[in-house]
Amino acid sequence: MKAGRVHVVASGRVEQILNAARELFIRQGLRRTSLAQIADQARVAPATLYRLFANRETLVTALLSRETDALLAVVDASVDGIDDPEEGLVAAFLTFVRALREHDLLQELIALDRDLVLPLLTTEGDAFLAIGRDYLAQHLVRARDQGAVLTADPEVVAEIFARVAHSLILTTRTVLPMQDDSRLAELARETFARLAFVPG
């Protein structure tokens, strides 16, 4: 499967199917879930499902796109009202990493179908890495426009952060204080903020 972001028309039927797929993927993984099972779980005819999603790859991509949009909305909410660019970066990074590490669908898929999911996150993961990079770059550009001085091109800094977050998802064992929000926030201020912004 190739990673990518597909925006599907958010009809009630589409949401019904994606919700059913999400529940089944968490419960039994990708490999053991058929489109027929998803149609049955969603209480729609198989023909309806196939009209909306030609194959499992299309459905999985649409589901991952929806999950990504929801995750970024959570990050947006965490920085809403924070005027200081460094504090905004710290809040965004902490929320992003925590949300990914605690994401039930992602973690279950890694546990149940590691061989199918890891390529989506690594060798075939360019599209999802780009989503994270572009999202963070937009925030950095906004901070620059408001007077912050960046240490490098926004896309370069954003990609470094995206790759750090990415590695923390794939390898959860770490000496970083991931379970202590205050210590992790202080670490982010001392390292990531210095990496992104020239001190005023």
Secondary structure by P-SEA (a helix, b strand, c coil): cbbbbbbccccaaaaaaaaaaaaaaaacccccccaaaaaaaacccaaaaaaacccaaaaaaaaaaaaaaaaaaaaaaaacccccaaaaaaaaaaaaaaaaaacaaaaaaaacccccccccccccaaaaaaaaaaaaaaaaaaaaaacccccccaaaaaaaaaaaaaaaaaccccccccccaaaaaaaaaacccccccccc
